[in-house]
Amino acid sequence: MNRREFAQLALLGAVPAAWSLGAQADSGYVTLKQPASVLAPKGQVEVVQFFSYGCSHCKNFDPMFEAWQKTAAKDVSVRLVHVGFNKNFEPLQRIYYALESLGQVPALHAKVFKAFQEQKKRLDQPDVLFPWVAEQGLDRAKFEAAYQSFSVATQIRQAVQLQDQYQVEGTPAIGIAGRYYTDGSMAGGFEQMVQITNRLIEQERKRG
């Protein structure tokens, strides 16, 4: 699994400079010195979950986050971003953004996690991925076209830019309103991540 641990960073004194540390760090989150890009329209609070199909923690967190998303208020805009810490992440990023472009994330997101992690299917290899996609009932040709498209390549670049703006150091992680960042190590667990996210959403509402 590709994951960089906050505990190690803290010991080394290597906390990213883009974060503003202090009392907020003790509360399980940090505030960005420079705001990150936000796609949500005015009046909406954007919540971004950073994840990877290769991350076992992400697989375990996914059901909890999905349940939370279903109960989120109407003024909360939620999106997922597949991280890319290096080129090895790109095949998995392509899977997610191809599925997103075809409107198939709700149907296949959890199945990709299961196939890649539990069933050990090498979905990062096209000769394994494309037949598997067809087995799930998708049009293979349409998926291949999306997987190899310029649009997906652009989304991958944008994903990396956003993860860099948030200074993502591990997954799963959550960015809120382009201003705040938390992850499991910083928050102390998945439930705490969700609680902190709810608190920061309310804080943003009060900011107007």
C-alpha positions in Angstrom: 0.0 0.0 0.0 1.3 3.5 -0.8 0.8 5.6 2.2 2.9 8.3 4.0 2.4 8.4 7.7 1.8 11.6 9.6 3.5 10.2 12.7 6.8 9.8 10.9 6.5 13.3 9.5 5.9 14.8 12.9 8.9 13.0 14.3 11.1 14.3 11.5 9.7 17.8 11.8 8.7 17.6 8.2 5.1 18.9 8.3 4.3 20.6 5.0 4.9 24.3 5.0 1.5 24.9 3.3 -0.2 24.1 6.6 -0.7 26.6 9.3 -0.2 24.6 12.5 -1.1 25.4 16.1 -4.2 24.7 18.1 -5.9 23.4 15.0 -3.4 20.6 14.6 -4.2 19.4 18.1 -7.9 19.4 17.1 -7.2 16.9 14.3 -7.0 19.2 11.3 -4.9 22.0 9.8 -5.7 25.1 7.9 -4.0 25.8 4.6 -2.0 28.9 4.3 -3.0 29.2 0.6 -6.6 28.2 -0.2 -7.0 25.2 -2.5 -9.1 25.2 -5.7 -12.9 24.7 -5.2 -15.4 23.6 -7.8 -18.5 24.0 -5.7 -20.7 27.0 -6.4 -21.1 29.9 -4.0 -23.3 28.9 -1.1 -22.0 25.3 -1.1 -19.4 23.8 1.2 -17.1 21.5 -0.8 -15.8 18.3 0.8 -13.2 16.3 -1.1 -12.2 12.8 -0.2 -8.7 11.9 -1.4 -8.3 8.1 -1.9 -6.6 5.4 -3.9 -7.9 2.0 -5.1 -4.5 0.6 -3.8 -5.1 1.8 -0.3 -6.5 -0.7 2.2 -7.5 2.1 4.6 -9.5 3.7 1.8 -11.4 0.5 1.1 -12.3 0.3 4.8 -13.3 4.0 5.0 -15.4 3.9 1.9 -18.6 2.5 3.4 -18.5 5.0 6.2 -17.9 7.9 3.9 -20.6 6.8 1.5 -23.1 6.5 4.4 -22.1 10.0 5.6 -22.5 11.4 2.1 -26.0 10.1 1.9 -27.0 12.1 4.9 -25.0 15.3 4.0 -27.0 18.5 3.9 -28.0 20.0 0.5 -25.5 22.8 0.9 -22.6 20.2 1.0 -20.9 19.4 -2.3 -19.0 16.1 -2.2 -16.4 14.8 -4.7 -13.8 12.1 -4.7 -10.2 12.6 -5.9 -8.0 9.7 -6.7 -4.5 10.6 -5.6 -1.3 10.1 -7.7 1.8 10.3 -5.6 3.9 9.0 -8.5 3.4 7.5 -12.0 2.5 4.0 -10.5 -0.8 5.5 -9.4 -1.9 6.5 -12.9 -3.5 3.3 -14.1 -5.8 3.3 -11.0 -6.5 7.0 -11.4 -7.6 6.2 -15.0 -10.0 3.6 -13.8 -11.7 6.0 -11.5 -12.0 8.9 -13.9 -13.1 6.7 -16.7 -15.9 5.3 -14.5 -16.8 8.8 -13.5 -17.0 10.0 -17.1 -19.4 7.1 -17.8 -21.5 7.6 -14.7 -20.5 4.2 -13.4 -18.8 5.1 -10.1 -21.9 4.3 -8.0 -22.2 0.8 -9.6 -18.5 -0.2 -9.7 -16.5 1.8 -7.1 -16.8 -0.8 -4.4 -16.3 -3.6 -6.9 -13.0 -2.1 -8.0 -11.7 -2.0 -4.4 -12.8 -5.6 -3.9 -11.3 -6.9 -7.2 -8.0 -5.2 -6.8 -7.4 -5.7 -3.1 -9.3 -8.9 -2.1 -9.3 -10.8 -5.3 -5.8 -9.6 -6.3 -6.9 -8.9 -9.8 -4.3 -6.7 -11.5 -6.7 -4.0 -12.6 -3.7 -1.7 -13.1 -2.9 -3.7 -16.2 -5.2 -3.1 -19.2 -5.1 -6.7 -20.4 -6.7 -7.6 -17.0 -8.8 -4.5 -16.6 -10.7 -4.4 -19.9 -12.0 -8.0 -19.8 -13.0 -7.4 -16.1 -14.9 -4.3 -17.0 -16.8 -6.2 -19.7 -17.7 -8.9 -17.2 -19.3 -6.2 -15.1 -21.7 -5.3 -17.9 -20.0 -2.2 -19.3 -19.4 -1.6 -22.9 -15.7 -2.5 -23.2 -15.1 -0.2 -26.2 -16.6 2.8 -24.5 -14.6 2.2 -21.3 -11.4 1.8 -23.3 -12.0 5.0 -25.1 -12.7 6.8 -21.8 -9.7 5.3 -20.1 -7.4 6.5 -22.9 -9.1 9.8 -23.4 -7.6 13.3 -23.1 -10.4 14.2 -20.7 -9.3 11.5 -18.2 -5.7 12.6 -18.6 -6.7 16.1 -17.8 -8.6 15.0 -14.7 -5.5 13.1 -13.5 -3.4 16.3 -13.8 -6.0 18.3 -12.0 -6.2 15.6 -9.2 -2.5 15.8 -8.6 -2.6 19.6 -8.6 -5.4 19.5 -6.0 -3.6 17.0 -3.8 -0.5 19.2 -3.9 -2.6 22.2 -2.9 -3.9 20.4 0.1 -0.5 18.8 0.7 -2.0 15.3 1.0 0.4 13.1 2.8 -1.7 9.9 3.2 -5.1 8.4 2.3 -7.9 8.5 3.0 -7.9 12.2 3.6 -10.5 14.9 3.5 -10.3 18.5 2.3 -13.0 21.0 3.4 -13.9 24.2 1.6 -10.5 24.6 0.1 -9.3 25.7 3.6 -9.0 22.7 5.9 -7.3 19.3 5.8 -7.6 16.2 7.9 -6.8 12.5 7.6 -7.1 9.4 9.8 -3.7 9.7 11.4 -4.2 13.4 12.2 -7.8 13.0 13.4 -7.2 9.8 15.3 -9.5 7.5 13.3 -12.2 7.3 10.7 -15.1 8.3 12.9 -13.1 11.3 14.1 -12.4 12.4 10.5 -16.1 12.5 9.9 -16.8 14.4 13.1 -14.1 16.9 12.3 -15.5 17.3 8.8 -19.0 18.0 10.2 -17.6 20.6 12.6 -15.7 22.4 9.8 -18.7 22.4 7.5 -20.6 24.1 10.2 -17.7 26.5 10.8 -17.8 27.4 7.1 -21.5 28.0 7.2 -21.0 30.6 9.9 -18.3 32.3 7.9 -20.9 32.8 5.2 
